[in-house]
Amino acid sequence: MKLAQIYAQATRPVFSFEVFPPKTEIAYENLKQVLPQLVGLRPDFMTVTYGALGSTQERTLEIATSIHRQFQVETVCHLTCVGASRPQIDQVLDRIRQEGIHNLVALRGDPPQGQSSFVPVANGFAHANELVAHIRERERRLGLDPFGIGVAGYPEGHLESPDLATDLLHLKRKVDAGADMVVTQLFYDNRHFFRFEQAARAAGILVPIIPGLLPILSAKQILRITSLSRCEMPPDLLRELETAGDDPARAEAIGIRQTVQQAQELLGRGVPGIHFYVFNKATHLSRILQELRGSPQDQWHSQG
């Protein structure tokens, strides 16, 4: 089922998970053990990220195909502009299609390590809207069944954008090029999401906008991740994490509570679903979903 159909036909909030292709064999074997647990939590779809410079491209397709074929879960492949020319992008698109995968998340991608700015390869794409437009034009030209396409949104603005208004112009270009939905970068203060959503609607962005939540697993990890983005940590949450120190169990408990509270408020305000960045782990997500399934804001437990 295509992304647009998933959200259009949903009678309850849509829950989706994101996993990433591990770089080592040990981590890959661990993911193989975790995947059945994640599938057991009944996501509506799962996304698989794409390594910089195609470093995990083979693993992306392998994992996505496994999820799709072995577990019969709708799967979404990430696709970036990094290190790939148009012919190379077309080859990847054909391979994804041959595996029976119907959905993509189209991204520009981060600059390769050691580069301060993004520079497209020869005959490549500089922006995600160009990638989306290319996919749609190619589908029309070749008479192909269209992919469902998701794109990224940034509630607090992309690091490279001077302000949120400029960032929304870029987002609208991606949607106008043919994107079916928007999934956001992580955030920990829902006020940023609600402002972003309101501004996006005012700008004419009418596709589903899905909040992306990253449950905290350790204080050190999350402070490192948020330092690489514009993600603001609420002062109370930051103080709690500081008191947790190097105690991962305490930090995880804080993260579970934070994620449940965030999701409950978002669902209560009518978001179409939640996209969870799960970091290839399942135990904490199981506890989060147990809480949400019993929440009055969510009808998933009675209809799933």
LINURFEN-V465480 format. One record per residue. RES is the residue in one small letter. SS is DSSP state (a for helix, b for strand, c for the rest). PSI is psi in whole degrees, 0 to 359 (999 if undefined). D_LAST is the distance of its C-alpha to the last C-alpha in Angstrom with 1 decimal. Layout:
[[RES & SS & PSI & D_LAST] [RES & SS & PSI & D_LAST]]
//
This chain:
[[m & c & 140 & 16.9] [k & c & 157 & 18.9] [l & a & 315 & 18.0] [a & a & 321 & 19.2] [q & a & 320 & 17.0] [i & a & 314 & 13.8] [y & a & 324 & 14.6] [a & a & 325 & 16.2] [q & a & 356 & 13.5] [a & c & 136 & 10.6] [t & c & 8 & 9.6] [r & c & 168 & 8.1] [p & c & 140 & 9.8] [v & b & 127 & 10.1] [f & b & 132 & 10.6] [s & b & 155 & 13.3] [f & b & 150 & 15.9] [e & b & 130 & 19.6] [v & b & 164 & 21.9] [f & c & 151 & 25.6] [p & c & 120 & 28.0] [p & c & 155 & 30.2] [k & c & 343 & 33.9] [t & c & 158 & 35.0] [e & a & 322 & 34.5] [i & a & 314 & 33.6] [a & a & 326 & 30.9] [y & a & 319 & 29.6] [e & a & 323 & 29.5] [n & a & 318 & 27.6] [l & a & 321 & 25.0] [k & a & 327 & 24.7] [q & a & 329 & 24.0] [v & a & 328 & 21.4] [l & a & 314 & 19.4] [p & a & 327 & 17.7] [q & a & 318 & 16.7] [l & a & 316 & 15.2] [v & a & 325 & 13.4] [g & c & 344 & 12.1] [l & c & 4 & 10.4] [r & c & 57 & 8.1] [p & c & 152 & 9.8] [d & c & 329 & 9.7] [f & b & 164 & 13.4] [m & b & 141 & 16.2] [t & b & 150 & 19.8] [v & b & 124 & 23.0] [t & c & 173 & 26.0] [y & c & 124 & 29.5] [g & c & 153 & 32.6] [a & a & 140 & 35.7] [l & a & 26 & 38.2] [g & a & 22 & 35.8] [s & c & 336 & 36.3] [t & c & 25 & 33.0] [q & a & 314 & 32.5] [e & a & 318 & 32.6] [r & a & 323 & 30.1] [t & a & 309 & 27.8] [l & a & 321 & 27.8] [e & a & 313 & 27.7] [i & a & 315 & 24.7] [a & a & 318 & 22.8] [t & a & 320 & 23.9] [s & a & 314 & 22.8] [i & a & 317 & 19.2] [h & a & 314 & 19.2] [r & a & 315 & 21.0] [q & a & 321 & 20.4] [f & c & 356 & 16.7] [q & c & 41 & 15.8] [v & c & 135 & 14.1] [e & c & 133 & 15.4] [t & b & 144 & 18.3] [v & b & 124 & 20.6] [c & b & 132 & 24.2] [h & b & 147 & 26.3] [l & b & 125 & 29.7] [t & b & 168 & 32.6] [c & c & 353 & 36.2] [v & c & 124 & 37.7] [g & c & 20 & 40.5] [a & c & 130 & 39.7] [s & b & 172 & 41.8] [r & a & 314 & 40.6] [p & a & 323 & 41.3] [q & a & 320 & 39.5] [i & a & 317 & 36.4] [d & a & 322 & 36.7] [q & a & 318 & 36.8] [v & a & 318 & 33.6] [l & a & 318 & 31.9] [d & a & 320 & 33.1] [r & a & 319 & 31.9] [i & a & 316 & 28.4] [r & a & 319 & 28.4] [q & a & 333 & 29.9] [e & c & 0 & 27.0] [g & c & 18 & 24.6] [i & c & 132 & 23.0] [h & c & 359 & 22.5] [n & b & 149 & 22.1] [l & b & 154 & 24.4] [v & b & 116 & 24.9] [a & b & 122 & 28.6] [l & b & 152 & 30.6] [r & c & 314 & 34.3] [g & c & 160 & 34.0] [d & c & 153 & 36.2] [p & c & 143 & 39.9] [p & c & 153 & 40.8] [q & c & 133 & 42.0] [g & c & 350 & 45.5] [q & c & 136 & 45.3] [s & c & 341 & 45.1] [s & c & 159 & 44.0] [f & c & 128 & 42.1] [v & c & 117 & 44.5] [p & c & 152 & 43.2] [v & c & 168 & 44.7] [a & c & 132 & 47.1] [n & c & 33 & 45.4] [g & b & 196 & 42.1] [f & c & 141 & 40.0] [a & c & 339 & 40.6] [h & c & 156 & 37.5] [a & a & 326 & 33.9] [n & a & 328 & 34.6] [e & a & 321 & 37.2] [l & a & 315 & 34.7] [v & a & 315 & 32.2] [a & a & 321 & 35.1] [h & a & 315 & 36.4] [i & a & 314 & 33.2] [r & a & 318 & 33.0] [e & a & 320 & 36.7] [r & a & 319 & 36.6] [e & a & 317 & 33.8] [r & a & 316 & 35.9] [r & a & 322 & 39.1] [l & a & 0 & 37.8] [g & c & 37 & 35.6] [l & c & 151 & 32.5] [d & c & 126 & 28.9] [p & c & 141 & 27.8] [f & c & 152 & 25.6] [g & b & 134 & 22.9] [i & b & 125 & 24.5] [g & b & 155 & 23.5] [v & b & 168 & 26.3] [a & b & 144 & 26.9] [g & b & 156 & 27.6] [y & c & 97 & 29.6] [p & c & 331 & 29.1] [e & c & 11 & 32.4] [g & c & 143 & 34.1] [h & c & 146 & 34.8] [l & c & 328 & 37.6] [e & c & 356 & 39.8] [s & c & 139 & 39.5] [p & c & 334 & 42.2] [d & c & 170 & 39.9] [l & a & 325 & 36.5] [a & a & 317 & 38.0] [t & a & 319 & 39.1] [d & a & 322 & 35.8] [l & a & 327 & 34.1] [l & a & 319 & 36.7] [h & a & 319 & 35.7] [l & a & 318 & 32.0] [k & a & 325 & 32.9] [r & a & 320 & 34.9] [k & a & 318 & 31.9] [v & a & 317 & 29.8] [d & a & 333 & 32.8] [a & a & 344 & 33.3] [g & c & 12 & 30.0] [a & c & 147 & 27.1] [d & c & 340 & 23.7] [m & b & 164 & 22.2] [v & b & 132 & 23.4] [v & b & 135 & 22.0] [t & b & 159 & 24.2] [q & c & 161 & 26.2] [l & c & 152 & 25.5] [f & c & 158 & 26.8] [y & c & 0 & 27.0] [d & c & 111 & 28.2] [n & a & 339 & 25.8] [r & a & 325 & 28.9] [h & a & 318 & 29.6] [f & a & 314 & 26.3] [f & a & 322 & 26.7] [r & a & 317 & 30.3] [f & a & 313 & 29.4] [e & a & 315 & 26.8] [q & a & 316 & 29.3] [a & a & 322 & 32.1] [a & a & 317 & 30.1] [r & a & 319 & 29.3] [a & a & 332 & 33.0] [a & c & 359 & 34.0] [g & c & 16 & 32.1] [i & c & 107 & 29.1] [l & c & 356 & 26.5] [v & c & 164 & 23.7] [p & b & 137 & 20.5] [i & b & 115 & 21.6] [i & b & 122 & 19.1] [p & b & 134 & 20.3] [g & b & 124 & 20.7] [l & b & 134 & 20.8] [l & c & 102 & 22.8] [p & c & 137 & 22.4] [i & c & 131 & 26.0] [l & c & 333 & 27.0] [s & c & 149 & 30.7] [a & a & 315 & 33.1] [k & a & 317 & 35.3] [q & a & 312 & 32.6] [i & a & 327 & 31.2] [l & a & 325 & 34.7] [r & a & 316 & 35.7] [i & a & 315 & 32.7] [t & a & 335 & 33.2] [s & a & 342 & 36.9] [l & c & 4 & 36.3] [s & c & 186 & 34.6] [r & c & 15 & 35.0] [c & c & 122 & 32.2] [e & c & 131 & 33.5] [m & c & 124 & 32.7] [p & c & 138 & 32.9] [p & a & 319 & 36.0] [d & a & 319 & 34.4] [l & a & 320 & 31.8] [l & a & 318 & 34.7] [r & a & 319 & 36.8] [e & a & 316 & 34.1] [l & a & 324 & 33.8] [e & a & 323 & 37.6] [t & a & 334 & 37.8] [a & a & 333 & 35.3] [g & c & 233 & 37.8] [d & c & 17 & 37.3] [d & c & 100 & 35.0] [p & a & 326 & 31.7] [a & a & 319 & 29.9] [r & a & 318 & 30.9] [a & a & 320 & 30.0] [e & a & 320 & 26.5] [a & a & 320 & 26.0] [i & a & 317 & 27.2] [g & a & 320 & 24.9] [i & a & 313 & 21.8] [r & a & 316 & 22.9] [q & a & 314 & 23.8] [t & a & 318 & 20.6] [v & a & 314 & 18.5] [q & a & 317 & 21.1] [q & a & 310 & 21.1] [a & a & 320 & 17.4] [q & a & 318 & 17.3] [e & a & 317 & 20.3] [l & a & 315 & 19.1] [l & a & 322 & 15.9] [g & a & 335 & 18.1] [r & c & 5 & 20.4] [g & c & 20 & 17.8] [v & c & 149 & 17.4] [p & c & 341 & 15.0] [g & b & 183 & 13.5] [i & b & 136 & 14.9] [h & b & 121 & 16.6] [f & b & 126 & 17.5] [y & b & 104 & 20.8] [v & c & 352 & 20.3] [f & c & 36 & 23.9] [n & c & 33 & 22.9] [k & c & 155 & 21.8] [a & c & 332 & 18.7] [t & a & 312 & 19.8] [h & a & 323 & 20.0] [l & a & 323 & 16.7] [s & a & 317 & 15.0] [r & a & 322 & 16.8] [i & a & 314 & 16.0] [l & a & 330 & 12.2] [q & a & 318 & 12.8] [e & a & 315 & 14.7] [l & a & 325 & 12.5] [r & a & 336 & 9.5] [g & c & 3 & 12.3] [s & c & 139 & 13.8] [p & c & 342 & 14.6] [q & c & 348 & 14.4] [d & c & 128 & 10.7] [q & c & 8 & 8.2] [w & a & 319 & 5.1] [h & a & 335 & 5.7] [s & a & 346 & 6.1] [q & a & 348 & 3.8] [g & c & 999 & 0.0]]
//
